[in-house]
Amino acid sequence: MGTVVSLSAAFAPRPDAGDDGGDGARRLDAAVRVIEADFATLEDRFSLFREDSEASALARGVLRLANASAETRAVYTDAIEWRRRTHGAFTPERPDGVLDLSGIVKARAIAEAGRSLVALGLTDWCLNAGGDVLVAGTPSPSNATSGGDAARPWLAGVVDPEDRRTLLGAYPLAGAPGCVARRALATSGSAERGDHIWAVSGGAPEFMQVSVAAADIETADVLATAIVAGGREMLDLATAQWDVDVLAVTNDGGLLATPGFRAPHAA
């Protein structure tokens, strides 16, 4: 998938246990190895840039979907369900007919990595895979354990597509006070990877970039892509049917934002 993945983790000090930070460092190192393995496994199966992958065999027609692995068929079934729910705005097929599951696989890899972190006992972390973010807990767990101020949320920045050095804003994830708890934020558009999303209308997408905050990373990632492809009609559908916040950048630089992105904490 060619994705750069970063992991930040926070550990509350445990002086009563004589913890000098070594335990946290060991758990973080183990987490990095697990995440690398999770992403490598999906890369081996689903990357269209690898000649020996199952996805490439499907694209060349030397493997039929009915004979593909159970995991590939499960991801395809999931993608087809998303196509139904988004009225065709999200689809696993490229315009040339090639099956391309990358639009959903990265989100599944992030979600699986998150489950691995929880299994390793990490409770406060931020996982960033190519700008798509999934978090748990808080960057300041010491506040929650010492009776200090309320735990701070993680802040996920949204980059300005017309100036990659600046941010349009920062969205609080994982239970900011007074906000609906959302753990994931995903961004789609042409700013980072060029024009790789095809508009449902057949013309150019009307949004340069779309960011979606949701409770889970798959919903955030799929809807961000679907809104770019489906335009304002899909934006209206997403905000009506899913509990999400959306920040969309039009091709002329205008902004469309739901209340969560307009709130002071998102500035």
URVENDA-V70833 format. One record per backbone hydrogen bond with DSSP energy under -1.0 kcal/mol. NH is the residue of the N-H (numbers start at 1). CO is the residue of the C=O. Records with the same first field share a line. If there is no record, write none. Layout:
BEGIN
NH: CO + CO
END
This chain:
BEGIN
6: 128
8: 126
10: 124
17: 14
18: 15
19: 14
25: 21
26: 22
27: 23
28: 24
29: 25
30: 26
31: 27
32: 28
33: 29
34: 30
35: 31
36: 32
37: 33
38: 34
39: 35
40: 36
41: 37
42: 38
43: 39
44: 40
45: 41
46: 42
47: 43
53: 50
55: 45
57: 53
58: 54
59: 55
60: 56
62: 57
63: 57
67: 64
68: 65
73: 69
74: 70
75: 71
76: 72
77: 73
78: 74
79: 75
80: 76
81: 77
82: 78
83: 79
84: 80
85: 81
86: 82
87: 84
88: 83
89: 86
94: 98
97: 94
100: 92
104: 101
105: 101
106: 102
108: 104
109: 105
110: 106
111: 107
112: 108
113: 109
114: 110
115: 111
116: 112
117: 113
118: 114
119: 115
120: 116
121: 118
122: 117
125: 136
126: 8
127: 134
128: 6
129: 132
130: 4
132: 129
133: 185
134: 127
135: 183
136: 125
143: 140
145: 141
146: 142
148: 143
154: 173
156: 171
158: 169
160: 166
163: 160
166: 163
168: 158
170: 266
171: 156
173: 154
174: 182
179: 176
184: 214
185: 133
186: 212
188: 210
190: 208
194: 190
196: 194
200: 229
202: 199
208: 249
209: 249
210: 188
211: 247
212: 186
213: 245
214: 184
220: 216
221: 217
222: 218
223: 219
224: 220
225: 221
226: 222
227: 223
228: 224
229: 225
230: 226
231: 227
235: 231
236: 232
237: 233
238: 234
239: 235
240: 236
241: 237
242: 238
244: 242
245: 213
247: 211
248: 256
249: 209
250: 254
251: 206
253: 250
256: 248
258: 246
261: 258
262: 258
263: 259
266: 263
267: 264
END
